[in-house]
Amino acid sequence: MKKIIAYLRVSTDKQGKSGLGLDAQRARLQAFASGEGLEIVEEFVEVETGKGTDALEARPQLKAALAAAKRLDGAPIAVAKLDRLSRDVHFISGLMAQKIPFIVADLGPNVDPFMLHIYAALAEKERTMISERTRAALAAAKLRGAVLGNPRLSEARAVKADKLDWGIATGANAVITGALAAGAGSLDALARALNNAGVASPMGAAWYKTTVQAFLLRGGRMDDEFHDRVHSPPRSTASP
């Protein structure tokens, strides 16, 4: 059975943590491998958190997949869709220069490198055309006097502020006070305490250090003592 390496990619940290998109890619590759008599021997998952990722140095998991492919005597790297490699034709060209075969499940097992260049070029052109049409439509709407953006933005911000003020009723302040008494000295530690206590954040989701900070500044406590504890490095207790 021919060996292949699976490469999965999502473009945001949030998607990576939630599994959004990863399960679908994994299922597609597993079905493809089963149907073509292939064996997935290794899997590499890339989570990108910013722009400028169409560069191999910004893709450590792709670099690792390439190294694994070379170690396995040129085993192909398989992706569910071409855009999981990149939407940039120049980047695709650089990957082809690595002399490692790539398989795109949606295109079938026998698409040669030249056709991958063609498909990438078409995808890049389509993206450019969509962007141009969007800018033209927005410009035309603006000329007609349409209000762009969210006309109720200030109202939405006020609702968010109210949620941050809900404070004591949820028990968040009590959990924070208890965590501080137990020695919590960072926003991350407070977030863990709140999540472990089962207290929902103002937005109804998990707590993160940014959520804790926003709550403390607006609806909770952020006195000088606490500010010093979470923003200053711990003092050494070693004897001189």
BAZADO-620320 format. One record per residue: x, y, z of N, C-alpha, C in turn; residue in three letters. Coordinates in Angstrom, 3 decimals. Layout:
BEGIN
((X; Y; Z); (X; Y; Z); (X; Y; Z); "ALA")
...
This chain:
BEGIN
((0.856; -1.197; 0.000); (0.000; 0.000; 0.000); (0.891; 1.246; 0.000); "MET")
((0.627; 2.158; -0.911); (1.447; 3.365; -1.024); (1.231; 4.290; 0.165); "LYS")
((2.323; 4.821; 0.702); (2.249; 5.699; 1.865); (2.115; 7.157; 1.440); "LYS")
((1.297; 7.907; 2.155); (1.167; 9.342; 1.930); (1.198; 10.070; 3.269); "ILE")
((1.456; 11.359; 3.200); (1.486; 12.213; 4.391); (0.346; 13.213; 4.285); "ILE")
((-0.442; 13.325; 5.326); (-1.582; 14.249; 5.328); (-1.152; 15.608; 5.881); "ALA")
((-1.563; 16.666; 5.191); (-1.295; 18.030; 5.660); (-2.623; 18.767; 5.740); "TYR")
((-2.946; 19.266; 6.939); (-4.183; 19.998; 7.186); (-3.830; 21.416; 7.604); "LEU")
((-4.642; 22.370; 7.194); (-4.337; 23.761; 7.535); (-5.612; 24.547; 7.800); "ARG")
((-5.595; 25.321; 8.882); (-6.635; 26.318; 9.130); (-5.940; 27.654; 9.312); "VAL")
((-6.675; 28.733; 9.107); (-6.027; 30.038; 9.003); (-6.117; 30.892; 10.256); "SER")
((-6.794; 30.417; 11.314); (-6.857; 31.211; 12.535); (-6.679; 30.325; 13.739); "THR")
((-6.186; 30.923; 14.817); (-6.008; 30.192; 16.064); (-7.342; 29.704; 16.601); "ASP")
((-8.389; 30.504; 16.427); (-9.713; 30.121; 16.907); (-10.203; 28.865; 16.206); "LYS")
((-10.006; 28.798; 14.868); (-10.407; 27.614; 14.133); (-9.617; 26.398; 14.580); "GLN")
((-8.332; 26.625; 14.850); (-7.502; 25.512; 15.285); (-7.971; 24.934; 16.597); "GLY")
((-8.334; 25.784; 17.567); (-8.774; 25.314; 18.871); (-10.138; 24.646; 18.794); "LYS")
((-10.999; 25.130; 17.933); (-12.352; 24.593; 17.851); (-12.437; 23.362; 16.978); "SER")
((-11.404; 23.142; 16.137); (-11.462; 22.035; 15.195); (-12.221; 22.371; 13.943); "GLY")
((-12.696; 23.625; 13.838); (-13.476; 24.041; 12.680); (-12.656; 23.877; 11.411); "LEU")
((-13.124; 23.042; 10.527); (-12.421; 22.836; 9.268); (-11.468; 21.667; 9.298); "GLY")
((-10.843; 21.393; 10.427); (-9.873; 20.302; 10.514); (-10.542; 18.939; 10.372); "LEU")
((-11.670; 18.751; 11.051); (-12.360; 17.464; 10.975); (-12.805; 17.163; 9.550); "ASP")
((-13.291; 18.194; 8.849); (-13.741; 17.991; 7.475); (-12.569; 17.622; 6.565); "ALA")
((-11.442; 18.311; 6.748); (-10.262; 17.987; 5.951); (-9.773; 16.571; 6.234); "GLN")
((-9.734; 16.227; 7.516); (-9.256; 14.889; 7.896); (-10.159; 13.801; 7.327); "ARG")
((-11.468; 14.011; 7.429); (-12.412; 13.025; 6.898); (-12.279; 12.884; 5.385); "ALA")
((-12.085; 14.034; 4.700); (-11.934; 13.980; 3.239); (-10.687; 13.204; 2.853); "ARG")
((-9.583; 13.435; 3.548); (-8.331; 12.750; 3.232); (-8.413; 11.263; 3.568); "LEU")
((-9.064; 10.934; 4.669); (-9.197; 9.521; 5.027); (-10.048; 8.775; 4.006); "GLN")
((-11.139; 9.405; 3.551); (-11.986; 8.777; 2.541); (-11.236; 8.636; 1.222); "ALA")
((-10.474; 9.665; 0.864); (-9.680; 9.637; -0.368); (-8.643; 8.514; -0.314); "PHE")
((-7.922; 8.423; 0.798); (-6.897; 7.397; 0.936); (-7.504; 6.003; 0.865); "ALA")
((-8.639; 5.820; 1.534); (-9.300; 4.518; 1.513); (-9.745; 4.139; 0.104); "SER")
((-10.292; 5.118; -0.622); (-10.775; 4.842; -1.969); (-9.671; 4.590; -2.976); "GLY")
((-8.489; 5.141; -2.738); (-7.379; 5.005; -3.683); (-6.350; 3.968; -3.237); "GLU")
((-6.618; 3.276; -2.149); (-5.680; 2.269; -1.678); (-4.392; 2.863; -1.142); "GLY")
((-4.487; 4.008; -0.457); (-3.324; 4.691; 0.097); (-3.340; 4.600; 1.619); "LEU")
((-2.183; 4.742; 2.235); (-2.073; 4.687; 3.688); (-1.489; 5.999; 4.217); "GLU")
((-2.248; 6.678; 5.064); (-1.754; 7.899; 5.708); (-0.853; 7.484; 6.869); "ILE")
((0.428; 7.767; 6.747); (1.385; 7.331; 7.769); (1.747; 8.441; 8.758); "VAL")
((1.581; 9.700; 8.343); (1.834; 10.820; 9.245); (0.863; 11.942; 8.916); "GLU")
((0.567; 12.753; 9.934); (-0.334; 13.892; 9.737); (0.293; 15.136; 10.354); "GLU")
((0.224; 16.240; 9.619); (0.746; 17.514; 10.107); (-0.370; 18.551; 10.020); "PHE")
((-0.567; 19.281; 11.113); (-1.650; 20.265; 11.200); (-1.046; 21.650; 11.407); "VAL")
((-1.383; 22.572; 10.526); (-0.880; 23.946; 10.589); (-2.003; 24.868; 11.042); "GLU")
((-1.714; 25.709; 12.035); (-2.657; 26.746; 12.460); (-1.970; 28.083; 12.293); "VAL")
((-2.483; 28.907; 11.383); (-1.899; 30.216; 11.118); (-2.684; 31.279; 11.863); "GLU")
((-1.990; 32.284; 12.347); (-2.655; 33.320; 13.139); (-2.492; 34.704; 12.550); "THR")
((-1.987; 34.821; 11.360); (-1.813; 36.154; 10.784); (-1.541; 36.096; 9.313); "GLY")
((-1.352; 37.269; 8.727); (-1.083; 37.356; 7.306); (0.391; 37.038; 7.037); "LYS")
((0.707; 36.974; 5.750); (2.091; 36.749; 5.371); (2.527; 35.305; 5.521); "GLY")
((1.554; 34.366; 5.503); (1.895; 32.968; 5.716); (2.188; 32.232; 4.422); "THR")
((2.148; 32.929; 3.291); (2.551; 32.304; 2.039); (4.062; 32.393; 1.905); "ASP")
((4.733; 31.790; 2.857); (6.182; 31.688; 2.877); (6.498; 30.446; 3.688); "ALA")
((7.395; 29.623; 3.186); (7.652; 28.343; 3.829); (8.155; 28.520; 5.256); "LEU")
((8.899; 29.598; 5.531); (9.401; 29.843; 6.877); (8.272; 30.083; 7.877); "GLU")
((7.120; 30.522; 7.377); (5.972; 30.775; 8.250); (5.087; 29.547; 8.394); "ALA")
((5.497; 28.442; 7.800); (4.727; 27.199; 7.854); (5.587; 26.069; 8.433); "ARG")
((5.851; 26.074; 9.729); (6.722; 25.035; 10.293); (6.200; 23.625; 10.097); "PRO")
((4.873; 23.453; 10.129); (4.321; 22.110; 9.947); (4.447; 21.633; 8.502); "GLN")
((4.355; 22.552; 7.559); (4.562; 22.172; 6.161); (6.025; 21.806; 5.934); "LEU")
((6.930; 22.567; 6.554); (8.349; 22.221; 6.467); (8.603; 20.835; 7.056); "LYS")
((7.937; 20.545; 8.164); (8.089; 19.236; 8.790); (7.524; 18.132; 7.897); "ALA")
((6.411; 18.430; 7.223); (5.821; 17.450; 6.311); (6.761; 17.170; 5.137); "ALA")
((7.396; 18.220; 4.604); (8.358; 18.043; 3.521); (9.538; 17.190; 3.979); "LEU")
((10.023; 17.441; 5.191); (11.136; 16.652; 5.719); (10.735; 15.186; 5.888); "ALA")
((9.508; 14.962; 6.374); (9.022; 13.591; 6.535); (8.894; 12.897; 5.184); "ALA")
((8.428; 13.638; 4.182); (8.281; 13.059; 2.841); (9.638; 12.631; 2.291); "ALA")
((10.648; 13.457; 2.493); (11.990; 13.103; 2.024); (12.532; 11.894; 2.787); "LYS")
((12.218; 11.841; 4.072); (12.669; 10.716; 4.893); (12.021; 9.414; 4.446); "ARG")
((10.807; 9.524; 3.898); (10.078; 8.342; 3.426); (10.239; 8.148; 1.925); "LEU")
((11.408; 8.541; 1.422); (11.750; 8.321; 0.002); (10.778; 8.992; -0.957); "ASP")
((10.400; 10.230; -0.634); (9.559; 10.989; -1.552); (8.085; 10.638; -1.506); "GLY")
((7.604; 10.241; -0.329); (6.172; 9.962; -0.190); (5.379; 11.233; -0.473); "ALA")
((4.269; 11.133; -1.200); (3.482; 12.333; -1.520); (2.861; 12.975; -0.277); "PRO")
((2.686; 14.285; -0.343); (1.949; 15.025; 0.679); (0.551; 15.282; 0.134); "ILE")
((-0.457; 14.898; 0.893); (-1.840; 15.015; 0.426); (-2.576; 16.095; 1.205); "ALA")
((-3.360; 16.908; 0.472); (-4.228; 17.916; 1.077); (-5.638; 17.706; 0.559); "VAL")
((-6.608; 18.178; 1.325); (-8.003; 18.007; 0.914); (-8.330; 18.886; -0.287); "ALA")
((-7.881; 20.154; -0.243); (-8.133; 21.110; -1.323); (-6.848; 21.872; -1.605); "LYS")
((-6.742; 22.407; -2.812); (-5.525; 23.103; -3.195); (-5.267; 24.316; -2.308); "LEU")
((-6.329; 25.009; -1.877); (-6.112; 26.209; -1.075); (-5.597; 25.889; 0.327); "ASP")
((-5.594; 24.605; 0.719); (-4.982; 24.241; 2.001); (-3.458; 24.308; 1.905); "ARG")
((-2.933; 24.237; 0.682); (-1.513; 24.523; 0.477); (-1.315; 26.029; 0.398); "LEU")
((-2.044; 26.653; -0.505); (-1.950; 28.103; -0.669); (-2.924; 28.548; -1.749); "SER")
((-3.232; 29.849; -1.734); (-3.985; 30.457; -2.827); (-3.045; 31.285; -3.714); "ARG")
((-1.769; 31.170; -3.466); (-0.776; 31.982; -4.180); (0.013; 31.105; -5.146); "ASP")
((-0.037; 31.437; -6.435); (0.604; 30.594; -7.442); (2.115; 30.576; -7.282); "VAL")
((2.695; 31.681; -6.827); (4.141; 31.729; -6.629); (4.564; 30.768; -5.516); "HIS")
((3.777; 30.707; -4.460); (4.078; 29.795; -3.359); (3.952; 28.347; -3.829); "PHE")
((2.924; 28.065; -4.612); (2.749; 26.711; -5.159); (3.957; 26.329; -6.006); "ILE")
((4.445; 27.270; -6.810); (5.615; 27.002; -7.649); (6.825; 26.650; -6.790); "SER")
((6.986; 27.377; -5.692); (8.093; 27.088; -4.795); (7.998; 25.697; -4.191); "GLY")
((6.775; 25.257; -3.883); (6.594; 23.918; -3.335); (6.930; 22.852; -4.377); "LEU")
((6.549; 23.085; -5.623); (6.846; 22.126; -6.668); (8.349; 21.960; -6.857); "MET")
((9.104; 23.034; -6.568); (10.561; 22.990; -6.714); (11.209; 22.098; -5.651); "ALA")
((10.450; 21.718; -4.610); (10.986; 20.845; -3.578); (11.139; 19.397; -4.050); "GLN")
((10.585; 19.104; -5.236); (10.669; 17.757; -5.818); (9.943; 16.701; -4.981); "LYS")
((8.970; 17.155; -4.214); (8.110; 16.245; -3.461); (6.731; 16.278; -4.113); "ILE")
((6.175; 15.120; -4.463); (4.844; 15.122; -5.092); (3.751; 15.551; -4.128); "PRO")
((2.799; 16.309; -4.636); (1.636; 16.728; -3.860); (0.383; 16.141; -4.496); "PHE")
((-0.519; 15.696; -3.651); (-1.804; 15.157; -4.114); (-2.912; 16.008; -3.517); "ILE")
((-3.852; 16.422; -4.354); (-5.016; 17.183; -3.905); (-6.234; 16.278; -4.040); "VAL")
((-6.844; 15.947; -2.916); (-7.937; 14.977; -2.934); (-9.063; 15.405; -3.872); "ALA")
((-9.410; 16.693; -3.853); (-10.512; 17.170; -4.685); (-10.206; 17.107; -6.177); "ASP")
((-8.928; 17.005; -6.539); (-8.544; 16.972; -7.955); (-8.200; 15.567; -8.439); "LEU")
((-8.135; 14.612; -7.516); (-7.806; 13.247; -7.909); (-6.326; 12.951; -7.746); "GLY")
((-5.958; 11.671; -7.854); (-4.590; 11.260; -7.548); (-3.575; 11.477; -8.672); "PRO")
((-4.033; 11.807; -9.862); (-3.121; 11.806; -11.001); (-2.912; 13.177; -11.648); "ASN")
((-3.160; 14.246; -10.904); (-2.944; 15.589; -11.444); (-1.464; 15.922; -11.351); "VAL")
((-0.837; 16.249; -12.503); (0.601; 16.496; -12.493); (0.902; 17.918; -12.004); "ASP")
((2.155; 18.199; -11.658); (2.530; 19.513; -11.109); (2.154; 20.679; -12.016); "PRO")
((2.243; 20.502; -13.321); (1.895; 21.596; -14.228); (0.434; 21.997; -14.051); "PHE")
((-0.454; 21.006; -13.906); (-1.869; 21.314; -13.736); (-2.125; 21.980; -12.378); "MET")
((-1.341; 21.639; -11.355); (-1.496; 22.319; -10.070); (-1.180; 23.800; -10.220); "LEU")
((-0.160; 24.129; -11.032); (0.142; 25.530; -11.309); (-1.058; 26.220; -11.965); "HIS")
((-1.658; 25.534; -12.927); (-2.801; 26.114; -13.660); (-3.962; 26.355; -12.708); "ILE")
((-4.303; 25.366; -11.906); (-5.413; 25.512; -10.965); (-5.141; 26.643; -9.973); "TYR")
((-3.903; 26.745; -9.481); (-3.555; 27.804; -8.541); (-3.677; 29.170; -9.195); "ALA")
((-3.224; 29.284; -10.469); (-3.309; 30.557; -11.182); (-4.768; 30.968; -11.381); "ALA")
((-5.633; 30.009; -11.706); (-7.060; 30.303; -11.883); (-7.695; 30.747; -10.565); "LEU")
((-7.327; 30.069; -9.463); (-7.875; 30.444; -8.161); (-7.424; 31.842; -7.771); "ALA")
((-6.159; 32.167; -8.036); (-5.644; 33.498; -7.711); (-6.342; 34.572; -8.526); "GLU")
((-6.577; 34.295; -9.811); (-7.268; 35.257; -10.677); (-8.706; 35.465; -10.212); "LYS")
((-9.368; 34.376; -9.835); (-10.750; 34.487; -9.354); (-10.817; 35.330; -8.089); "GLU")
((-9.850; 35.147; -7.175); (-9.834; 35.919; -5.937); (-9.647; 37.405; -6.224); "ARG")
((-8.776; 37.716; -7.182); (-8.542; 39.114; -7.558); (-9.808; 39.738; -8.135); "THR")
((-10.493; 38.997; -8.998); (-11.721; 39.501; -9.619); (-12.808; 39.734; -8.573); "MET")
((-12.939; 38.827; -7.610); (-13.929; 38.995; -6.551); (-13.629; 40.244; -5.741); "ILE")
((-12.346; 40.459; -5.417); (-11.952; 41.636; -4.656); (-12.261; 42.920; -5.420); "SER")
((-11.977; 42.926; -6.723); (-12.243; 44.111; -7.538); (-13.742; 44.393; -7.630); "GLU")
((-14.541; 43.340; -7.801); (-15.994; 43.532; -7.876); (-16.544; 44.059; -6.556); "ARG")
((-15.995; 43.565; -5.445); (-16.454; 44.022; -4.132); (-16.141; 45.498; -3.932); "THR")
((-14.920; 45.915; -4.302); (-14.557; 47.330; -4.159); (-15.426; 48.209; -5.045); "ARG")
((-15.708; 47.753; -6.266); (-16.543; 48.532; -7.177); (-17.973; 48.667; -6.640); "ALA")
((-18.500; 47.583; -6.083); (-19.859; 47.615; -5.537); (-19.945; 48.551; -4.340); "ALA")
((-18.923; 48.543; -3.468); (-18.912; 49.432; -2.306); (-18.812; 50.896; -2.731); "LEU")
((-17.985; 51.156; -3.752); (-17.847; 52.525; -4.245); (-19.162; 53.027; -4.829); "ALA")
((-19.847; 52.161; -5.599); (-21.135; 52.548; -6.187); (-22.177; 52.804; -5.105); "ALA")
((-22.181; 51.951; -4.068); (-23.134; 52.134; -2.977); (-22.876; 53.442; -2.242); "ALA")
((-21.606; 53.784; -2.071); (-21.266; 55.027; -1.391); (-21.732; 56.240; -2.184); "LYS")
((-21.601; 56.163; -3.523); (-22.065; 57.259; -4.385); (-23.576; 57.432; -4.301); "LEU")
((-24.282; 56.339; -4.083); (-25.748; 56.408; -3.963); (-26.173; 56.921; -2.595); "ARG")
((-25.207; 57.140; -1.711); (-25.529; 57.643; -0.387); (-25.776; 56.580; 0.650); "GLY")
((-25.462; 55.327; 0.310); (-25.670; 54.253; 1.268); (-24.688; 54.401; 2.436); "ALA")
((-25.159; 54.035; 3.627); (-24.310; 54.069; 4.817); (-23.601; 52.733; 4.927); "VAL")
((-22.279; 52.767; 4.837); (-21.500; 51.541; 4.901); (-21.116; 51.244; 6.346); "LEU")
((-20.903; 49.970; 6.634); (-20.561; 49.569; 7.989); (-21.815; 49.321; 8.811); "GLY")
((-21.647; 49.156; 10.089); (-22.753; 48.867; 10.999); (-23.335; 50.179; 11.530); "ASN")
((-24.548; 50.558; 11.097); (-25.121; 51.831; 11.558); (-25.472; 51.817; 13.045); "PRO")
((-25.485; 50.640; 13.659); (-25.826; 50.534; 15.081); (-24.607; 50.137; 15.899); "ARG")
((-23.422; 50.559; 15.432); (-22.193; 50.168; 16.104); (-22.143; 50.670; 17.547); "LEU")
((-22.534; 51.931; 17.763); (-22.482; 52.475; 19.121); (-23.428; 51.717; 20.046); "SER")
((-24.585; 51.303; 19.513); (-25.534; 50.530; 20.316); (-24.943; 49.166; 20.664); "GLU")
((-24.274; 48.541; 19.685); (-23.655; 47.239; 19.935); (-22.570; 47.351; 20.996); "ALA")
((-21.798; 48.433; 20.941); (-20.753; 48.622; 21.940); (-21.346; 48.827; 23.332); "ARG")
((-22.480; 49.520; 23.390); (-23.127; 49.749; 24.679); (-23.639; 48.439; 25.275); "ALA")
((-24.187; 47.569; 24.427); (-24.654; 46.268; 24.894); (-23.493; 45.464; 25.446); "VAL")
((-22.356; 45.495; 24.736); (-21.171; 44.771; 25.206); (-20.702; 45.324; 26.547); "LYS")
((-20.744; 46.646; 26.689); (-20.324; 47.255; 27.946); (-21.235; 46.825; 29.087); "ALA")
((-22.543; 46.744; 28.795); (-23.481; 46.306; 29.826); (-23.176; 44.881; 30.279); "ASP")
((-22.800; 44.031; 29.325); (-22.482; 42.652; 29.664); (-21.256; 42.582; 30.564); "LYS")
((-20.330; 43.502; 30.346); (-19.138; 43.519; 31.183); (-19.441; 44.028; 32.585); "LEU")
((-20.591; 44.680; 32.755); (-20.961; 45.233; 34.056); (-21.784; 44.266; 34.918); "ASP")
((-22.054; 43.080; 34.379); (-23.010; 42.220; 35.083); (-22.467; 41.630; 36.362); "TRP")
((-21.167; 41.544; 36.495); (-20.347; 41.309; 37.676); (-20.786; 40.347; 38.757); "GLY")
((-21.237; 40.904; 39.867); (-21.393; 40.135; 41.097); (-22.450; 39.044; 40.961); "ILE")
((-23.504; 39.288; 40.189); (-24.603; 38.338; 40.097); (-24.145; 36.972; 39.607); "ALA")
((-23.133; 36.892; 38.800); (-22.669; 35.612; 38.258); (-21.691; 34.905; 39.166); "THR")
((-21.209; 35.592; 40.187); (-20.219; 34.991; 41.061); (-18.799; 35.183; 40.597); "GLY")
((-18.592; 35.937; 39.512); (-17.242; 36.122; 38.984); (-16.341; 36.809; 39.996); "ALA")
((-16.870; 37.856; 40.652); (-16.066; 38.567; 41.635); (-15.660; 37.657; 42.791); "ASN")
((-16.587; 36.792; 43.209); (-16.287; 35.890; 44.323); (-15.179; 34.914; 43.947); "ALA")
((-15.252; 34.380; 42.724); (-14.224; 33.439; 42.269); (-12.864; 34.138; 42.181); "VAL")
((-12.877; 35.366; 41.637); (-11.635; 36.119; 41.507); (-11.035; 36.410; 42.880); "ILE")
((-11.886; 36.819; 43.829); (-11.402; 37.109; 45.179); (-10.785; 35.863; 45.812); "THR")
((-11.458; 34.714; 45.619); (-10.933; 33.468; 46.167); (-9.621; 33.056; 45.522); "GLY")
((-9.526; 33.249; 44.208); (-8.298; 32.887; 43.503); (-7.132; 33.765; 43.945); "ALA")
((-7.413; 35.050; 44.155); (-6.368; 35.958; 44.620); (-5.894; 35.559; 46.016); "LEU")
((-6.849; 35.170; 46.862); (-6.486; 34.758; 48.216); (-5.643; 33.492; 48.201); "ALA")
((-5.867; 32.655; 47.161); (-5.117; 31.396; 47.046); (-3.767; 31.591; 46.385); "ALA")
((-3.481; 32.829; 45.974); (-2.157; 33.116; 45.421); (-2.108; 33.333; 43.930); "GLY")
((-3.246; 33.394; 43.232); (-3.231; 33.645; 41.791); (-2.543; 34.972; 41.513); "ALA")
((-1.609; 34.970; 40.581); (-0.838; 36.179; 40.333); (-0.779; 36.571; 38.879); "GLY")
((-1.712; 36.070; 38.067); (-1.713; 36.441; 36.656); (-3.136; 36.393; 36.124); "SER")
((-3.352; 37.061; 35.002); (-4.661; 37.033; 34.363); (-4.990; 35.632; 33.874); "LEU")
((-3.980; 34.900; 33.397); (-4.206; 33.518; 32.961); (-4.695; 32.657; 34.126); "ASP")
((-4.099; 32.858; 35.299); (-4.499; 32.078; 36.470); (-5.941; 32.374; 36.858); "ALA")
((-6.331; 33.629; 36.764); (-7.720; 33.987; 37.068); (-8.678; 33.398; 36.043); "LEU")
((-8.269; 33.402; 34.781); (-9.112; 32.812; 33.735); (-9.324; 31.318; 34.000); "ALA")
((-8.256; 30.626; 34.389); (-8.387; 29.198; 34.705); (-9.321; 28.979; 35.888); "ARG")
((-9.195; 29.823; 36.894); (-10.057; 29.687; 38.076); (-11.529; 29.868; 37.709); "ALA")
((-11.811; 30.862; 36.896); (-13.195; 31.124; 36.488); (-13.743; 29.978; 35.634); "LEU")
((-12.929; 29.474; 34.715); (-13.369; 28.361; 33.869); (-13.583; 27.099; 34.703); "ASN")
((-12.677; 26.832; 35.644); (-12.814; 25.647; 36.495); (-14.045; 25.738; 37.389); "ASN")
((-14.420; 26.970; 37.751); (-15.598; 27.159; 38.606); (-16.900; 27.102; 37.810); "ALA")
((-16.786; 27.038; 36.491); (-17.983; 26.958; 35.655); (-18.723; 28.274; 35.496); "GLY")
((-18.018; 29.382; 35.726); (-18.640; 30.708; 35.580); (-18.480; 31.150; 34.126); "VAL")
((-19.580; 31.456; 33.475); (-19.519; 31.901; 32.084); (-18.989; 33.327; 32.021); "ALA")
((-18.301; 33.631; 30.933); (-17.807; 34.993; 30.727); (-18.966; 35.912; 30.373); "SER")
((-18.739; 37.228; 30.326); (-19.821; 38.148; 29.944); (-20.424; 37.823; 28.591); "PRO")
((-19.638; 37.216; 27.696); (-20.137; 36.882; 26.373); (-20.686; 35.458; 26.314); "MET")
((-20.692; 34.773; 27.458); (-21.247; 33.425; 27.499); (-20.288; 32.346; 27.061); "GLY")
((-19.018; 32.663; 26.910); (-18.037; 31.679; 26.466); (-16.984; 31.484; 27.543); "ALA")
((-15.870; 30.864; 27.164); (-14.785; 30.648; 28.115); (-14.077; 31.963; 28.425); "ALA")
((-13.369; 31.958; 29.539); (-12.569; 33.117; 29.939); (-11.164; 32.994; 29.374); "TRP")
((-10.621; 34.116; 28.913); (-9.229; 34.221; 28.523); (-8.649; 35.423; 29.273); "TYR")
((-7.339; 35.590; 29.230); (-6.757; 36.685; 30.003); (-7.279; 38.045; 29.539); "LYS")
((-7.571; 38.176; 28.222); (-8.093; 39.454; 27.730); (-9.511; 39.703; 28.255); "THR")
((-10.315; 38.623; 28.359); (-11.670; 38.758; 28.901); (-11.612; 39.155; 30.368); "THR")
((-10.709; 38.519; 31.112); (-10.558; 38.831; 32.532); (-10.139; 40.280; 32.711); "VAL")
((-9.171; 40.715; 31.918); (-8.696; 42.092; 32.042); (-9.814; 43.092; 31.758); "GLN")
((-10.604; 42.826; 30.695); (-11.701; 43.732; 30.354); (-12.716; 43.800; 31.481); "ALA")
((-13.029; 42.654; 32.079); (-13.987; 42.630; 33.183); (-13.464; 43.373; 34.402); "PHE")
((-12.200; 43.131; 34.727); (-11.618; 43.772; 35.901); (-11.580; 45.287; 35.751); "LEU")
((-11.269; 45.739; 34.551); (-11.184; 47.176; 34.325); (-12.553; 47.844; 34.350); "LEU")
((-13.581; 47.070; 33.967); (-14.896; 47.708; 33.849); (-15.884; 47.271; 34.918); "ARG")
((-16.023; 45.957; 35.130); (-17.086; 45.490; 36.005); (-16.615; 44.834; 37.273); "GLY")
((-15.325; 44.646; 37.419); (-14.844; 43.953; 38.610); (-13.922; 44.832; 39.418); "GLY")
((-12.767; 44.283; 39.792); (-11.839; 45.041; 40.627); (-10.491; 45.108; 39.929); "ARG")
((-9.893; 46.253; 39.963); (-8.548; 46.411; 39.428); (-7.846; 47.450; 40.284); "MET")
((-7.705; 47.128; 41.572); (-7.049; 48.071; 42.462); (-5.540; 48.020; 42.237); "ASP")
((-4.831; 48.946; 42.872); (-3.397; 49.047; 42.648); (-2.666; 47.776; 43.071); "ASP")
((-3.111; 47.173; 44.175); (-2.434; 45.972; 44.661); (-2.526; 44.837; 43.645); "GLU")
((-3.744; 44.627; 43.136); (-3.910; 43.547; 42.167); (-3.158; 43.846; 40.879); "PHE")
((-3.209; 45.084; 40.417); (-2.496; 45.473; 39.197); (-1.015; 45.139; 39.333); "HIS")
((-0.433; 45.429; 40.506); (0.981; 45.142; 40.719); (1.247; 43.645; 40.688); "ASP")
((0.319; 42.864; 41.234); (0.528; 41.417; 41.309); (0.520; 40.759; 39.942); "ARG")
((-0.363; 41.187; 39.035); (-0.467; 40.517; 37.742); (0.426; 41.114; 36.679); "VAL")
((0.986; 42.287; 36.927); (1.817; 42.916; 35.910); (3.284; 43.020; 36.299); "HIS")
((3.631; 42.580; 37.498); (5.020; 42.650; 37.935); (5.585; 41.254; 38.068); "SER")
((6.877; 41.068; 37.761); (7.487; 39.748; 37.940); (7.572; 39.394; 39.411); "PRO")
((7.531; 38.096; 39.735); (7.599; 37.689; 41.145); (8.930; 38.076; 41.757); "PRO")
((8.880; 38.491; 43.015); (10.110; 38.888; 43.700); (10.862; 37.655; 44.187); "ARG")
((12.157; 37.714; 44.104); (12.975; 36.599; 44.565); (12.952; 36.545; 46.086); "SER")
((12.846; 35.300; 46.611); (12.848; 35.122; 48.072); (14.167; 34.559; 48.541); "THR")
((15.153; 34.445; 47.628); (16.460; 33.886; 47.993); (17.195; 34.823; 48.936); "ALA")
((17.945; 34.258; 49.814); (18.731; 35.064; 50.753); (19.899; 35.682; 50.042); "SER")
((20.309; 36.916; 50.394); (21.449; 37.556; 49.739); (22.744; 36.825; 50.068); "PRO")
